[in-house]
Each structure stands twice: as structure tokens, then as C-alpha cells.
Amino acid sequence: MAQSEQEILEGLAEIVNEETGLDTASVEMDKSFTEDLDIDSLSMMTIVVNAEEKFGVRIPDSEVKNLKTVRDAVTYINGAQS
């Protein structure tokens, strides 16, 4: 069952929290993974793998580089679920 953008955001925030220790409230739609949340490439790959499992989607490596903000990731996951 497809989830709403809000549900995806909340799930993604939990994944980021588990990987980085960042407060889930700091994971907001307009935040950049690297600039605002200071997530390195290794952590980002772990987040992607965990998001694939949690949301039942596939995020190809070629798409990961386009996921610069939390909004990018939420939009991608939302579209991939349909």
C-alpha cells in the first residue's frame, strides 16, 4: 500500500535518526542531506538501502545522486510506490 508524503517523511526521518543520531524533527522537506544534515556518502548509501527495505522500492545508484534534499527522496519514493 502506497504511503502519503507525510508518512514517507516520518519513516525517512526514523531511518536518518537510526543511522546518524540526528533528531527526527530536524529531517524536514527542504533540508539538504549533505549541507544541512551533514550526511556523508557512506551514511547516505545505508539510508538508501534501509529506505528501499522500509518502503518496498528500488532506488538505483544512478538516482541516488539526484536525491539532494529530503523532498527529493520523499518525491522519488512516493512515485516509485505507485
N, C-alpha and C positions, 0 to 999 in steps of 0.2 A: 504494500500500500504506500503510495506516494505521501510524503510528509510536506507540511507547509514550510515556507521560508523561515518562519519563526522557530519551528521545531528543528529544522536543519541547523539554524544558527545556534540554538541551545545545545544540540548534540555536538556540533563542531567546537563550541566553547568548552565542553567537557573533555573532548579529545585533546585540545590545546592545553588545558589545565593539567591533565594527566601526564603529558609529555614535557611540559615546560615549568609547571608550577604557577603559571600566571593565573590570576583571579579570573573566573569565568566572566565577570562583569566587564573586564577590560577588553574582551573579544567582541567588538562592535562592527557593524557592517562596513563602515568606512575606514577601518584600520588596515594598514599595510602589514603583511606578515613580517617583512624584513625591517622596514623603517620604524613602525610604531610598536610592534610586538617583539622585535628583536629575535626572530626565529631564524636559526641557521638552516643551511640546506639539508643537513642530516636529520634534524628535527622535523623539517618540512616533509621529507620523504616518509618518516614514521607517521606523521599526521595524515598524510595521503593514504597510506596503507590502512590505517585504522578507520579512516572515513569510508574507504571502499568497503570494508567489512561491515561497518555500522549501518551504512545507507544502501548496501547492496548494489553499488555502481562500480564501474571501471573508469579510472582516471588515467589515461595513457600518459607516459612520460612526456610526450610532445605537448600535452595540455597543461601539465604541471607548471611549466614556465610561464603560462598565461595567467595563473592564479596568483595575482599580486596582492589583492585585497581580500578580506573576509567576504565581501559582497561577491567578488568573482567566484569564490569557491561555492558559496551558497547558491548562486545562479547556475553554476555548472552542475552541481549535484541535483538541484531541482529539475533541470532539463533532462539530465541523464536518467532520472527515475521514471519519466513519462514513457 
